Amino acid sequence: MHDTDTAPEYGRIPEACRRYGLSRSRLYLLAGDGLIRFVKVGNATLVDLGSVRVYLASCPAAEIRAPKAA
């Protein structure tokens, strides 16, 4: 019996880029810093999508200012 809610989810790099709006180079930088996880399966490099979600959740909230009144 497998619990798919806790099972790691992996995707190829282009899928991770599309899903999270990050560039390929940003993913590699984050992986190099140990902030997200890549795995190799044969010739394919897969991204641990859960590690990307954890990283994004740890980022500070954006501070948005109200527009100046004209």
PyMOL commands that set and color helices and strands:
alter all, ss='L'
color gray80, all
select helices_A, chain A and resi 13-20+24-32+49-58
alter helices_A, ss='H'
color red, helices_A
select strands_A, chain A and resi 10-12+38-41+44-48
alter strands_A, ss='S'
color yellow, strands_A
deselect
rebuild
show_as cartoon
